Amino acid sequence: MSVRLLRGLWVLCLIFCITPAVAEALEVSATAAVLMDADMGQVLYEKNGDRQMLIASTTKILTALVAIEEGDLHDSVKVSREAAYTEGSAMYLTEGETLTLETLLYGVLLCSGNDAAVAVAQHVGGSVKGFVALMNEKARELGMEHSSFANPNGLDDEQHYSTARDMAKLARAALENETLMRIASTRSVTIGGRTMTNHNKLLHYVDGCLGLKTGYTKAAGRTLVS
């Protein structure tokens, strides 16, 4: 059996149950990949599993996890100018508008909104810098030994990187958080006056897929944690 997985991925992390025999037959065009049993944490397949890579918007899994654990979904969040004018993918926030933290998290995980990620970080962490400190603290708690986070959205930065193995550890933690999984596995939602559609096409193509997050920057290439 030979399985080709999503040509062009730079970081690919798949979390699901599969037999070791099938894992040995996998052929992956990604630069780095880890296939992990979600229940036991056993690595069934890896390719450059510990290579430090840019991870683009898969970063937002950690952003959402920290925000859910440290914040209150019902909190009202006022969007700052910095958040509204963040570069890259967006949920198209406007300066001064007010949304719930939950609405912003849908924007983070469905729209991959860099603007939403900054708004979340400023609210939960008091500042982007304060939130990034929480992200790195959580990463250490999860045993993500080869990761460093410099922002909540995954924009390219020399101090922002992870590995396929570390992202698999993060994915296992995400699976334990019912709120995160509810949001990440949503195909489309209308909330806070906005209709948002999930960028993760695997939710439509693969029965039983639970997310988690896609990502892309020119430097990182295409990334996936699922």
N, C-alpha and C positions, 0 to 999 in steps of 0.2 A: 504494500500500500504506500503510495506517495501522495502527500498533501502539499500543495503550494498555497502559501498564505500571504495575500495582500502584498504584491510586489511594491517595493519602494519604501517599506517601513524602516525607520532607523531604530526604533525601540518597539518591540512587540512583546506584550505580556498577556498570556491567556490563562485564565483561572477557571478550570472546570475539571470534572472527573473523566478520566480516560485510562485505558489499560496501558501498562508499561510496554507491551508489545507494539501497540499502535504508536506510542510516543517515540519508540526507537526508529520507526519508519517515517517520521515527519521530515519534510524538507521545507525549510523556511528561507525566504529570500531577504528577510530582515537582517540588518547588521547585528542586532542583539535581540535575543528572545529567551523567555523562560516560560515553560508550561508547568503549572503547579496544581497539585490536587488541593482543592479549596478546603477540604475537611481536615486533612492530615498535615498539610504544608509540605508534603514531599515533592521535590522537583523531579518531574518525569522526563523533561527534555530541557536542554539549555544550549544556547549558542552565544558566546561572549556575555554570559550572564552577569559578570561583575565589571564589565567595561563601563566607565563613566560616560554618560551621554547627555546631550540636551534632550529635554522631555516635553517641551512645548506645553500645550494645555492639559495634558494628563496631570500636571501640577494641581489642577483644580479639584482633584479627588481629595487631596490633603487639605486644600483650602476649605472645602465643604465639610470635611470631617471635623476640623478644628472649630469651625464656626458653629456647627450643630452642638458640639460638646461644650463650648464655652459661652454660647449666646442663647438667646430666646427667640424662637421662630416668630413670635408675635410682636417683637420689638419693631418700632417705627424707625426707619433709617432715612435721614435727609442726605441727599446726594450732593457731594461737594463738587467744586469746579474741577479739581484734580481727577476725580473719578469719571465725571462726565466726558472729559477730554482725553481719556486714556486711549492710546493707539491700539489698532488691531480689531479683532472680532468684538462685537458689541451686542448688547440688548437695547442700545440706543437710549441711554438715560439722559435726562436733561438736568442741568444744575438747579438745585433747589427743590426738586420734586421729592416726595416722601413715599416710600414703599416699605412693606414689611420685610424683615430679614428672610422669611420664607420665599417671598416673591423674588428677591435678589438671588437666592440660591437656585431657583429654577433658571434664572438668567445665567448663572454661573455654569450649571451642568447641562442645560439644554442648548442655550444659545452660545455657550462658551464665551460669555461676555467678559472681556477684560475690564470693562468699566464696572460691571457688577462685582467682580472680584475685589477691585480696589475699594468700592463702597462697603462691602462686607468687611474687609480688613480694617478699614478705618473705624468702623462701628465696634467690632468685636475686640480689636486689639488696641483701640485708642489712637492708633496711627498705623500706617503700612509697616513701618519698622517694628512696632510693638507686636503686630500680628505675625510678621515673619519670624520673630523670636519664638512665638508659640508654635509655629509650624516646625521649626527645627527641633524644638523640645519634644514635640509629638513624634517626629521622625526618629529621634534617638530612643524614645520609649518603645517604638515598634521594631527596633533593631535594624533600622535602615542605616547601616554603618558607612555606606559609600555614597551618601546623598548630602546635598547642601541646597538650601532654598534661599533665594534672594528677593523673591516677589511672590504675590499670591496668584498670578495669572500665567506664568510660564514664558514670559517674554525673555529673549536670549540675554544671558548674563554669564560671565565667566564663573561666578560663584553660585550658579544655579544649574544643578545637574543631579542625575540619579543613575541607577542601573536597572536592568530588567528584573534582577532578583529582588532588589529593594522595592520596586514598584509592585511586584507580586505580593510582598509582605504587606504593603499598603492596601492592596486590593482585598486581601483576606480580612483586614481590619474593617474596611468599608462594608464588606458583606455582613458584618456583625451589627452594623448600624441600620436599623429599619428605616429611619427617616431618610438617610442618604440614599439607600437603595430604592425607596419609593420614588424619590425625585429622579434619580439617575436612570431608572427604567421606564420613565414616562415618555411616551412617544410625542405627545402634544398636549398642551394645557392652556387654558385661558384663566389668568389670575392677575389681579391688580390692574385690570383693564388692558392687559396685553395677551396676545396669543403667541405662544412659543412652541417651536417644533424642534425636536432633538436632532442634533447634527449626526448622531451615531446611527448610521444606516443598518448596522447589524441588528438593531432592534426590529427592523422590518424584514430582514432577510433570514435570520436564524431563529427558529422556534426555541423558546426557553432562554434566550439571551437576556441577561440582567444589566446590561451596560458594559463598561462603566464610563469610559471617556476616551474620545479621540483628541488628536492635537496636530497642529502643523505650524511650523515657521520655516522660512527658507533655509536657515542654518540647521535646524533639527531634522527636517524632513517630516514624513508622516509618522505619527506615533499612535499607539493604541494600548489601552488596558481594558481587558474584557473578560 
